[in-house]
């Protein structure tokens, strides 16, 4: 994968101090994905057309779908191409209950991505009964709590694979088994884990992924829908995607997504995972030296994501200060950028508003080197000390 600095500003050479630590918001475009997108734009035909150009596009699309099926542990015909994770989540939830006449019961968690929570609230307004399961203070949803929420009329359980703000890995294999035993469909939002963890072992009825989180282009994603699960489409108008998503397919985007998925399959090995763990531990150990540093979640956690809070420091102020030094982090989900809201995830974990507002998310990727981590530690430490001094000392 090319260096983040080359992706962040392709028209100019970035400064050597520019370090991208916001992979959870979007990952740099993989060079193979970029080339695949370009190749896709050179295919002029509509995949639905009968002529040669259309057949060429349809063949390329089929190959991309097959690659995504391998990532998802699915058959190619079970893969629905979407515009991204939000649409995939919407199709999974809305489509399931639309097919049931907006009746029945949904079980989800209170720490889901807004693309799940907003649909859950909208479905409740239409008559679907919804149970929101809170996480433990560790950031994890307990499978026993999900089991207690199940009812005879539960039609769907939706729990994310790993939280996009904290990285906490949820017990989705156990939850999938609970759902299967109760005859309930299970959906997991795997946007934060696709290309990092093995999705083929989850056992879900539906899985949502988004290309730009694992090195693919923006604006394309996929939903695995196990054969036999009935959905009604959210977008209507044509027979594309087995009549589950109308509209001319985004062939360049699908090719780019498939190329990124293939690249991840080749590189995200056990050695890669151990390397990410080393970077995470290096970052944690370095930051702890400044004192008053707290991790928000315990293991199991996705090594790439570090949710940490600093006593006596506002996270947004710290993030702005790091930005001026060319270090890019987040105060939470990118979906809430620019909003002065407290993370619903951290509040559900029973953190106070002050603690939530002190939380910074560092999210790592394959281009982050040990030297980069040392730089981040040094700059962050200086910034935290300076901000505490300006505030009159560490808050207690």
C-alpha positions as CSV (number, residue, x, y, z in Angstrom):
1,X,0.0,0.0,0.0
2,X,1.3,3.5,-0.8
3,X,2.2,5.8,1.9
4,X,-0.7,7.8,3.4
5,X,1.0,11.1,2.5
6,X,0.8,10.2,-1.2
7,X,-3.0,9.6,-0.8
8,X,-3.8,12.5,1.4
9,X,-2.6,15.1,-1.1
10,X,-1.7,13.6,-4.5
11,X,-1.0,17.0,-6.0
12,X,1.8,17.9,-3.6
13,X,4.5,16.1,-1.6
14,X,3.5,15.9,2.0
15,X,5.8,16.9,4.8
16,X,7.8,14.1,6.4
17,X,6.0,14.6,9.7
18,X,2.6,13.8,8.3
19,X,1.3,10.7,10.0
20,X,-2.2,9.3,9.3
21,X,-3.8,7.6,12.3
22,X,-7.5,7.7,11.2
23,X,-7.8,4.4,9.3
24,X,-11.0,3.7,11.1
25,X,-12.6,6.7,9.3
26,X,-11.1,5.8,5.9
27,X,-8.1,3.9,4.7
28,X,-5.7,5.2,2.0
29,X,-6.5,3.8,-1.4
30,X,-4.5,0.7,-2.2
31,X,-2.5,1.1,-5.4
32,X,-4.0,-2.1,-6.8
33,X,-7.4,-0.8,-6.0
34,X,-6.6,2.5,-7.8
35,X,-5.5,0.6,-10.8
36,X,-8.6,-1.6,-10.8
37,X,-10.8,1.5,-10.6
38,X,-9.0,2.9,-13.6
39,X,-9.5,-0.3,-15.5
40,X,-13.1,-0.3,-14.7
41,X,-13.6,3.1,-16.1
42,X,-12.2,1.9,-19.3
43,X,-15.0,-0.6,-19.6
44,X,-17.6,1.5,-21.4
45,X,-20.5,-1.0,-21.4
46,X,-23.4,-1.3,-19.1
47,X,-23.4,-4.8,-17.5
48,X,-27.0,-5.2,-18.4
49,X,-26.4,-4.6,-22.1
50,X,-26.4,-7.6,-24.6
51,X,-23.6,-6.4,-26.8
52,X,-19.9,-7.2,-26.4
53,X,-19.0,-4.1,-24.4
54,X,-21.8,-4.9,-22.0
55,X,-20.7,-8.5,-21.7
56,X,-17.1,-7.4,-20.9
57,X,-18.4,-5.2,-18.1
58,X,-20.7,-8.0,-16.8
59,X,-17.8,-10.5,-16.8
60,X,-15.5,-8.1,-14.9
61,X,-18.4,-7.4,-12.4
62,X,-18.9,-11.2,-11.9
63,X,-15.2,-11.6,-11.1
64,X,-15.3,-8.8,-8.6
65,X,-18.4,-10.3,-7.0
66,X,-16.7,-13.7,-6.7
67,X,-13.7,-12.1,-4.9
68,X,-16.1,-10.4,-2.5
69,X,-17.9,-13.7,-1.9
70,X,-14.6,-15.3,-0.9
71,X,-14.0,-12.5,1.7
72,X,-17.6,-13.0,3.1
73,X,-17.6,-16.8,3.0
74,X,-20.5,-16.7,0.6
75,X,-21.6,-17.8,-2.9
76,X,-21.4,-15.1,-5.5
77,X,-25.1,-14.9,-5.9
78,X,-25.4,-14.1,-2.2
79,X,-23.4,-10.9,-2.6
80,X,-25.4,-7.7,-3.1
81,X,-23.3,-4.7,-4.2
82,X,-24.2,-1.4,-2.4
83,X,-22.9,2.2,-2.2
84,X,-21.3,1.4,1.2
85,X,-21.8,0.2,4.7
86,X,-24.6,2.5,5.5
87,X,-26.7,1.3,2.6
88,X,-25.8,-2.4,3.4
89,X,-27.0,-1.9,7.0
90,X,-30.2,-0.3,5.8
91,X,-30.9,-3.0,3.4
92,X,-30.3,-5.7,6.0
93,X,-32.6,-4.1,8.7
94,X,-35.2,-2.3,6.6
95,X,-35.4,-5.0,4.0
96,X,-35.9,-7.7,6.6
97,X,-38.8,-6.0,8.4
98,X,-40.3,-4.7,5.2
99,X,-40.6,-8.3,4.1
100,X,-42.5,-9.0,7.4
101,X,-44.8,-6.0,7.0
102,X,-42.9,-4.1,9.7
103,X,-43.9,-6.5,12.4
104,X,-41.9,-8.5,14.9
105,X,-39.0,-7.9,17.2
106,X,-35.4,-6.6,16.6
107,X,-32.6,-7.0,19.0
108,X,-29.5,-4.8,18.6
109,X,-27.0,-3.1,20.8
110,X,-26.8,0.5,22.0
111,X,-23.3,0.9,20.6
112,X,-24.0,0.2,17.0
113,X,-23.1,2.5,14.1
114,X,-25.7,5.2,13.4
115,X,-26.5,3.4,10.2
116,X,-28.0,0.6,12.3
117,X,-29.3,2.7,15.2
118,X,-31.1,5.2,12.9
119,X,-32.8,2.3,11.1
120,X,-33.8,0.7,14.4
121,X,-35.5,3.8,15.6
122,X,-37.2,4.3,12.2
123,X,-38.5,0.7,12.3
124,X,-39.7,1.2,15.8
125,X,-41.8,4.2,14.6
126,X,-43.4,1.9,12.1
127,X,-44.4,-0.7,14.6
128,X,-41.4,-3.0,15.0
129,X,-40.5,-3.7,18.6
130,X,-36.8,-3.0,19.4
131,X,-34.6,-4.1,22.3
132,X,-31.3,-2.2,22.7
133,X,-28.8,-4.3,24.7
134,X,-26.2,-2.2,26.6
135,X,-22.6,-3.2,26.7
136,X,-20.5,-4.0,29.8
137,X,-18.2,-1.2,30.9
138,X,-15.5,-3.0,29.0
139,X,-17.2,-2.1,25.7
140,X,-18.4,-5.6,24.9
141,X,-21.9,-6.8,24.4
142,X,-22.5,-9.9,26.5
143,X,-24.0,-12.8,24.5
144,X,-26.0,-13.8,27.7
145,X,-27.7,-10.4,27.5
146,X,-28.6,-10.9,23.9
147,X,-29.9,-14.4,24.8
148,X,-32.2,-12.8,27.5
149,X,-33.5,-10.3,24.9
150,X,-34.6,-12.9,22.4
151,X,-38.3,-13.6,22.2
152,X,-40.5,-15.9,20.1
153,X,-41.2,-13.1,17.7
154,X,-37.6,-11.9,17.3
155,X,-37.0,-11.7,13.6
156,X,-33.5,-10.3,13.5
157,X,-30.5,-9.7,15.8
158,X,-28.0,-7.1,14.6
159,X,-24.7,-6.7,16.5
160,X,-21.5,-5.3,15.0
161,X,-18.3,-7.3,14.6
162,X,-16.1,-4.7,16.2
163,X,-17.0,-1.2,17.4
164,X,-15.8,1.5,15.0
165,X,-15.0,3.9,17.9
166,X,-13.4,1.6,20.4
167,X,-12.3,-1.4,18.5
168,X,-14.0,-3.8,21.0
169,X,-14.5,-7.1,19.3
170,X,-18.0,-8.5,20.0
171,X,-18.8,-12.2,20.5
172,X,-20.5,-12.5,17.1
173,X,-19.8,-16.2,16.6
174,X,-21.6,-16.9,19.9
175,X,-24.5,-14.5,19.1
176,X,-24.8,-16.0,15.6
177,X,-25.2,-19.5,17.2
178,X,-27.8,-18.2,19.7
179,X,-29.8,-16.7,16.8
180,X,-29.5,-19.9,14.8
181,X,-30.8,-22.0,17.7
182,X,-33.7,-19.7,18.1
183,X,-34.6,-19.6,14.4
184,X,-33.7,-15.9,14.2
185,X,-31.7,-14.2,11.5
186,X,-28.4,-12.6,12.5
187,X,-26.8,-9.5,10.9
188,X,-23.4,-8.1,11.7
189,X,-21.9,-4.8,10.6
190,X,-18.4,-5.9,9.7
191,X,-17.3,-2.6,8.2
192,X,-14.6,-2.1,10.9
193,X,-13.2,-5.7,10.6
194,X,-13.4,-6.5,6.9
195,X,-10.0,-7.0,5.5
196,X,-8.6,-7.5,9.0
197,X,-10.5,-10.4,10.6
198,X,-11.8,-13.6,9.1
199,X,-15.5,-13.1,8.2
200,X,-16.0,-16.6,6.9
201,X,-16.2,-18.0,10.4
202,X,-18.9,-15.7,11.8
203,X,-21.9,-17.7,10.7
204,X,-24.1,-14.7,10.1
205,X,-27.2,-14.5,7.9
206,X,-26.1,-11.1,6.7
207,X,-22.8,-9.2,6.7
208,X,-22.2,-5.6,5.8
209,X,-18.8,-4.3,4.5
210,X,-17.5,-1.0,3.0
211,X,-14.6,-0.8,0.6
212,X,-13.0,2.4,1.8
213,X,-12.3,0.9,5.2
214,X,-9.9,-1.7,3.9
215,X,-8.1,0.2,1.0
216,X,-10.9,0.2,-1.6
217,X,-12.6,3.3,-3.1
218,X,-15.3,5.3,-1.5
219,X,-18.9,4.8,-2.5
220,X,-19.0,1.1,-2.8
221,X,-19.7,-1.8,-0.4
222,X,-21.5,-5.1,-0.1
223,X,-24.1,-7.1,1.8
224,X,-23.9,-10.8,2.1
225,X,-27.4,-12.2,2.3
226,X,-27.6,-15.9,3.0
227,X,-29.7,-17.8,0.5
228,X,-33.2,-18.3,1.8
229,X,-33.3,-15.1,3.9
230,X,-36.1,-12.8,2.5
231,X,-35.5,-9.1,1.9
232,X,-37.5,-6.4,0.2
233,X,-35.4,-3.9,-1.7
234,X,-34.8,-0.3,-0.5
235,X,-34.0,0.9,-4.0
236,X,-36.4,-0.1,-6.7
237,X,-36.5,0.3,-10.5
238,X,-34.5,-2.5,-12.1
239,X,-33.6,-6.2,-11.9
240,X,-30.0,-5.6,-10.8
241,X,-28.5,-7.4,-7.8
242,X,-31.1,-10.2,-7.8
243,X,-33.7,-7.4,-7.6
244,X,-32.5,-6.3,-4.2
245,X,-30.8,-3.1,-5.4
246,X,-31.9,-1.3,-8.5
247,X,-29.6,0.8,-10.6
248,X,-26.6,0.4,-13.0
249,X,-23.8,-1.3,-11.1
250,X,-20.7,0.7,-10.1
251,X,-18.3,-1.5,-12.1
252,X,-15.1,0.6,-11.4
253,X,-16.0,0.7,-7.7
254,X,-16.7,-3.0,-7.5
255,X,-13.4,-3.8,-9.2
256,X,-11.5,-1.5,-6.8
257,X,-13.2,-3.1,-3.8
258,X,-12.4,-6.6,-5.0
259,X,-8.8,-5.6,-5.6
260,X,-8.4,-4.3,-2.1
261,X,-10.1,-7.4,-0.7
262,X,-7.7,-9.6,-2.6
263,X,-4.7,-7.5,-1.4
264,X,-5.9,-7.9,2.2
265,X,-6.3,-11.6,1.8
266,X,-2.7,-11.9,0.7
267,X,-1.2,-9.6,3.3
268,X,-3.3,-9.7,6.5
269,X,-1.5,-12.7,8.0
270,X,-0.8,-13.7,11.5
271,X,2.5,-11.9,11.2
272,X,0.6,-8.7,10.2
273,X,-1.7,-9.1,13.2
274,X,1.2,-9.5,15.5
275,X,2.8,-6.4,14.0
276,X,-0.3,-4.4,14.6
277,X,-0.3,-5.6,18.2
278,X,3.3,-4.5,18.6
279,X,2.5,-1.0,17.3
280,X,-0.5,-0.8,19.6
281,X,1.5,-1.8,22.7
282,X,4.3,0.6,21.7
283,X,1.8,3.4,21.4
284,X,0.1,2.6,24.7
285,X,3.4,2.3,26.6
286,X,4.6,5.6,25.2
287,X,1.4,7.5,26.0
288,X,1.2,6.2,29.5
289,X,4.4,8.0,30.4
290,X,2.6,11.3,30.4
291,X,0.3,10.1,33.2
292,X,-3.5,10.3,33.6
293,X,-4.0,8.1,30.6
294,X,-6.9,5.5,30.5
295,X,-7.8,2.8,28.0
296,X,-11.6,2.7,27.4
297,X,-11.9,-0.9,26.5
298,X,-10.3,-4.2,27.4
299,X,-9.5,-7.2,25.1
300,X,-10.7,-8.7,22.9
301,X,-10.0,-5.6,20.8
302,X,-9.0,-4.9,17.2
303,X,-5.4,-4.0,17.4
304,X,-5.6,-1.2,14.9
305,X,-8.0,0.8,17.1
306,X,-7.0,2.6,20.4
307,X,-9.6,4.5,22.3
308,X,-7.8,6.4,25.1
309,X,-8.6,9.4,27.3
310,X,-6.3,11.9,28.9
311,X,-7.2,13.5,32.3
312,X,-7.5,17.2,32.1
313,X,-7.5,17.5,28.3
314,X,-10.4,18.0,25.9
315,X,-10.0,15.5,23.0
316,X,-11.1,18.0,20.3
317,X,-8.5,20.5,21.5
318,X,-5.8,17.8,21.5
319,X,-6.8,16.5,18.1
320,X,-6.6,20.1,16.6
321,X,-3.2,20.5,18.2
322,X,-2.0,17.2,16.7
323,X,-3.4,18.2,13.3
324,X,-1.2,21.3,13.3
325,X,1.7,18.9,13.7
326,X,0.6,16.8,10.8
327,X,-0.7,13.9,13.0
328,X,-4.3,13.0,12.1
329,X,-6.5,11.3,14.8
330,X,-10.2,11.4,15.7
331,X,-12.3,12.1,18.7
332,X,-14.7,9.4,17.7
333,X,-16.6,8.3,14.7
334,X,-16.1,10.3,11.5
335,X,-19.8,10.2,11.0
336,X,-20.1,12.8,13.8
337,X,-17.3,15.1,12.6
338,X,-18.2,18.7,13.2
339,X,-20.9,17.9,15.7
340,X,-20.5,18.9,19.4
341,X,-22.1,15.6,20.5
342,X,-20.9,13.2,23.1
343,X,-20.2,9.6,21.8
344,X,-23.2,7.4,22.3
345,X,-20.8,4.5,22.5
346,X,-18.8,5.8,25.4
347,X,-21.9,7.0,27.3
348,X,-23.5,3.5,26.8
349,X,-20.2,2.1,28.4
350,X,-21.1,4.4,31.4
351,X,-18.3,6.9,30.9
352,X,-19.1,10.4,32.1
353,X,-19.5,13.2,29.7
354,X,-16.2,14.6,30.8
355,X,-14.5,11.3,30.2
356,X,-16.1,10.9,26.8
357,X,-15.0,14.4,25.8
358,X,-11.5,13.5,26.8
359,X,-11.3,10.5,24.5
360,X,-9.1,10.3,21.4
361,X,-9.2,7.5,18.8
362,X,-5.9,6.5,17.3
363,X,-6.5,4.0,14.4
364,X,-3.5,2.3,12.9
365,X,-2.8,0.9,9.5
366,X,-0.1,-1.0,7.6
367,X,1.8,2.2,6.7
368,X,2.3,3.2,10.4
369,X,5.9,2.4,11.3
370,X,7.6,2.1,14.7
371,X,9.3,5.4,14.0
372,X,5.9,7.0,13.3
373,X,4.6,5.7,16.6
374,X,7.6,7.2,18.4
375,X,6.9,10.6,16.7
376,X,3.2,10.4,17.7
377,X,4.1,9.6,21.3
378,X,6.6,12.5,21.5
379,X,4.2,15.1,19.9
380,X,1.2,13.9,21.9
381,X,3.1,13.9,25.1
382,X,4.2,17.5,24.6
383,X,0.7,18.6,23.6
384,X,-0.9,17.0,26.6
385,X,1.6,18.5,29.0
386,X,1.1,22.0,27.4
387,X,-2.7,21.8,27.4
388,X,-2.7,20.7,31.0
389,X,-0.4,23.5,32.0
390,X,-2.7,26.0,30.1
391,X,-5.7,24.6,32.0
392,X,-3.9,25.0,35.4
393,X,-2.9,21.5,36.0
394,X,-4.3,18.0,35.6
395,X,-8.0,17.7,36.4
396,X,-8.8,15.3,39.2
